[in-house]
Amino acid sequence: MAKKKTRKKIKGTRDKTSKKTNKKTNELKTLKLGAAILETILAIPILGAMIILFSFWLLLPVEIALGIIGIIMSKKAKTKKTGHIFQIITGCLAWIPIVGWIMHIITAVILWIGWKND
């Protein structure tokens, strides 16, 4: 009968893969927090509109880029991509006044929930 070789894990050590996954998850969580804060600020009716207008709508492509980066990082960390997908959609539709405001609110809520659950 062959003996199984078991490797004892020394207390306080971690696998290299779990370190990488943990680092990716922390970076993703930080990105999601930043995106959620940005969406929350842009969802404030007059303030958000002023920020968008005074940036000459350049904040919207930045928002789309953050969403794309978030999707790539979510794919690597094997987490949900819902908030980042909504962020890209919001970035594309936010130039429409009322629709943009509603989308910023929805996306902010989804990103905050995703940040909390990750």
N, C-alpha and C positions, 0 to 999 in steps of 0.2 A: 504494500500500500504506500503510495507516494504521499509525502508530506507537502502541504501547501506552504509556500514561503510567504510569510506575512511581513510586511514592513511596518514597523512601529513608527508612528508619527511623534516627533519630539514636540513637546508642549511649547507653544509660542511660535512655531514655524507655520508657514503657509505655502501652498503650491504657487508656482510662478503664474499659472493660468488664472487662478483666483485673484492674484494681485492685479493682473492686466485687466480683467473683467471689472474689478472693483474701481480701478482708476478710470476706465472708460465710463462707468456708471456715474462716478463723481463728476467727471467733466460734462457729461450729458445733463446731469441734474443742475449744474451751474448754468449751462446754456439755457435750459428750460426755465430756470428762475429768472434769468435776464430777459428772456423773451416774454415771460408772464408779466414782469414789471413794465416792460415797454408797451405791451398790449393794454395793460391796465391804465397807464398814463394816456395812451391814445384813445381810450374809451371814454375819457372825461369829455363831455360835450364841447365846450368852448375851448378849453385848453388843448385838447387833442387836435381840434380843427386848426387852431393857430399854429401849433407845432408843425403839422403837415403842410400848411400853406406857406409858412415862413421858411421851410426847408425846400420849397419848390417841388414838393412831392418826391424828393430824393430819399426820404425815409421809407417809402414803400418798396423800392428795390432792395434796400437794406433788409427790410423785413422778409422779403422773398428769399434773399440769400441766407438769412438766419434759419429759415424753414428748411431750405435744402441741406444746409450743414447739419441741422438737427435730424433730418431723415437719414442721412448717411451715418451719423453717430448712433442713432437708434438701431439701425440695421446691424452695425458692428456689435453693439451691446445687447442685441436681441431683446429690445423693449418695444413698447407700443409707439407708433408713429402718428397717432391721431392728431395730437396738438400741433405738430409741425405741418401736417397736411392742411389743417385749417388755417395755419399762419400763412402758408403760400396762397391759399384761396383768398384770404383776407387782403393780402398785399396786392393781389390782382384786382379786387373789387372795391378797395377802400377809396378810390377816387370818386365814387358815387356817394354824395353826402350822407344821406340817411342810411343807406345800405352799409356803407363803411363803418358808421358808428355802431350799428347793430352787430356787424361781423366782428368788430374789435371787442365788444362785450362778450360775445359767444366764445371767441378764441381765447380771451383772457381767462374765462372760467375753465375752459377745457385744459389750458396750459397749467393753471394753478392746481387743478385736480390731478393732472398727470405728474406734476412736480411732487405733490404730496404722496402719491401712490408709488413712485419709483424708489 
